[in-house]
Each structure stands twice: as C-alpha cells, then as structure tokens.
Amino acid sequence: MCGISSTVSKKSKHLDFLEHMFVTDADGNVVITVPDIVSIVDTDTYTPLTNDQIRAGQNVVVMTIPCAEMWNIPEGYDCFRDILGKLGYKGERVTY
C-alpha cells in the first residue's frame, strides 16, 4: 500500500493508492473514491503527477472530477472493490 498525507488550506487529507485512489480527511472519513477521478498537481511546478511521481512532503493540490455517466451503475464501482480492499477500504462508493 502506498499513501501520502498533506495539509491543504489547514485541512489534512490522506491519499491512498495502488493503481487507483481514494482520499480521506483528518478524521479518517473517506471523502472520494473511484470511479470518480482523483488528480494530483504539484503546486510548486504546476505539473500533474502520476502515482509513481508522488512523494511525501510534496506540495500538492488534490482535485476530483466526476466520472463519466456510464460508470454510475453498481458494476462501475464493483470492479474496483478488490483494489480498494487491498488498501484496507471495504466501504461503499463515495462521490464528492
């Protein structure tokens, strides 16, 4: 499992990822899951980051984008359950 924590606008967030991501707030509440898109941008270089480029201590902003409407069916989330389970998340889909 990989993950980073950061503080943005005095609100702490934690990002867990393997191939896909979910984001939790300071209290451990999940605030977004796949299939919605989680995008990370380095705020020092304004460069979007791939998972393998994310490092602890980077200044980043986490952006979410709603998924395409075709993913808004139960199977659209179910196909990610195994990956999210490897990250320790067993809950339901959370949309932003």
C-alpha positions in Angstrom: 0.0 0.0 0.0 1.2 3.5 -0.8 -0.1 6.7 0.7 0.7 10.3 1.4 -0.7 12.8 3.8 -0.8 16.5 3.3 -2.3 19.7 4.7 -4.1 21.9 2.2 -5.9 25.1 3.5 -5.4 23.9 7.0 -7.4 20.7 6.3 -5.5 17.5 6.4 -6.1 14.9 3.7 -4.6 11.4 3.2 -4.4 9.8 -0.2 -4.1 6.0 -0.5 -3.4 4.4 -3.8 -2.2 1.4 -5.7 -3.5 1.7 -9.3 -6.4 3.8 -8.2 -7.0 6.2 -5.3 -9.3 7.2 -2.5 -9.0 10.2 -0.2 -9.7 10.5 3.5 -10.0 13.6 5.7 -8.2 14.2 9.0 -10.8 12.1 10.9 -10.3 9.1 8.6 -13.6 9.6 6.7 -13.5 8.7 3.1 -14.4 11.7 1.0 -13.9 10.4 -2.6 -13.4 7.0 -4.2 -13.0 5.7 -7.7 -14.5 5.6 -10.3 -14.5 9.4 -9.9 -11.2 10.8 -10.9 -8.6 12.0 -8.4 -6.0 14.2 -9.9 -2.8 15.4 -8.1 -1.0 18.5 -9.2 2.4 19.7 -7.8 1.8 23.3 -6.7 5.5 24.2 -7.0 5.7 23.3 -10.7 2.0 23.2 -11.7 2.6 19.8 -13.1 0.1 16.9 -12.9 1.6 13.9 -11.1 1.2 10.2 -11.8 1.1 7.8 -8.8 4.7 6.9 -9.2 5.8 10.6 -9.0 4.0 11.4 -5.7 6.4 11.7 -2.8 5.9 12.5 0.9 6.5 16.2 1.6 5.5 17.5 -1.9 3.2 20.5 -2.1 0.2 19.2 -3.9 -3.4 20.0 -4.6 -5.9 17.2 -4.9 -8.7 17.7 -7.4 -11.7 15.5 -8.1 -13.6 15.2 -11.3 -16.9 13.3 -11.6 -16.6 10.1 -13.7 -18.4 9.6 -17.0 -22.1 8.9 -16.5 -21.7 5.3 -17.8 -19.7 4.4 -14.6 -22.7 5.4 -12.4 -24.0 1.9 -12.2 -23.2 -0.7 -9.4 -20.8 -2.5 -11.7 -18.9 0.7 -12.3 -17.8 0.7 -8.6 -17.7 -3.1 -8.1 -14.9 -3.6 -10.5 -12.6 -1.5 -8.1 -13.6 -3.4 -4.9 -10.6 -5.7 -5.0 -8.1 -2.9 -5.4 -9.7 -0.8 -2.7 -9.8 -3.9 -0.4 -6.0 -4.2 -0.8 -5.8 -0.6 0.5 -8.0 -1.6 3.5 -11.2 0.1 2.3 -14.3 -2.1 2.4 -16.9 0.6 2.2 -19.3 1.8 -0.5 -18.6 4.3 -3.2 -18.3 7.9 -2.1 -18.8 10.7 -4.6 -17.6 14.3 -4.0 
